[in-house]
Amino acid sequence: MENGMNVKINFFVSALLLFTIGCKEDSAIKHVTYTIDQSTKEWYIADSITLFTMIDSKGIKSSFNQISNYVDYSPGKTIIMGIPTKASKTEQKYQSYSSTYGIPFSVSFYPHSDGYGDHIYINIKGYSCCFDLIHQKVTTVYTPFGSVSLSMTDKGYKNLDKVSSTGEILSEYTVQNKTYTSVLHITLLDCIPNTEPYAIREILYAQKYGLIEFVYANGEKQERISD
């Protein structure tokens, strides 16, 4: 009887000790939320644009319909020697469209660590890239034929020659007789074979409007018709 009582007491004490340690660890965890900068939000596609139309070099029109538009927070945790020290939430904005002929287009935005800018991630038909808004640099390229990415360190990007693709923000750009301001112009030069005529080479994305033009490797274009 006494031995049974001692076992129960020991179990209770052990459980209480573990609970106390857990509470102390939880109270020691630093909670951080990484948010998208206000200036980056100017690059969001306006919520009112749920449909836009493009026309190709042959005069064929296609409608791009919005299928997603949301903000999410992805969780993360930093663990040192088995003990969690930081819990984080990272904001992400995602907007996506699909065309009459099944061409997917999406754009997402997410923050980065100190010293790096917020990133815009644009994807058209499986050809995509990340663009750092502070450094105005393409940092990652994904294509159906491979991918390349710059290394991030506490001193900046490394292996700068690894990504040849370029990006620049144009003050204005005219498409189908409409002039857009603050236009991101991406030229994809990585992981695309010369034998692929319909690989996407150029992407033009306007602030508040989104996709306004993209160019295939053979020179054919899809241009946005005025809203």
C-alpha positions, 0 to 999 in steps of 0.5 A: 500500500505504501509503495503504491502511494509512493509511486503515485506521489513520485509520478505526480511530482515528475509530472509537475516538474515537467510542466514547470520546466515547460512553462519556463521554456515557453516563457523564455521563447521570443515571439516574433512576427515578420510583416510585409513593408507598407511600400511593398504593398503598393505592388499588390494587384488591386482587389477590384481587379478580378479579371483582365484580358491579354492579346497575343501577337496573332490577335487572340485574346484570353481572359485571366480570372482571379482564383486566389487572393489572401494573406496568410501567416506561416509559423516557424521556430528556432531551436538551440540544443533542443530548446525552442528559443524563438517562435515566429510568424511570417506574413505572405500575400498571395494572388493568382489567376488562370487564363482562358487557355489554362496559363497560370499566373501568380504573384506572392510577397513576403518579408526577409531578414534585416539587410534584405528587401521584401521579395516579389515572387512571380510565376507564369506557366512554371517560369518564375523568379524572386526579386529583392525590392531593396537590392533590385536584384533577381535572387532566384529563378525556377523553370521547368528545366532547372533552378538557380539561387543566390546564397544569403549571408549576414553580409549580403548575397554570395555567388552573384554570378550564379544568377544571370537573370536581371530585373529593373523597375521602370518609371513607366511603360506603354502597352496597347496605348496605355502607359503604366507607372512603376513597372518591374521588368524581369529578363529570364536568362537562366535554365532555359534551353535555346531550343524552347521557343515558348519559354518565357523570357521577359515579364512586365508587372505594373504596380497595382495592376499586375501582369501587363506583358510577357514575351516568349523566347521566339519574340511573340508577346502577350499584352494586356488590353486596357481595363 
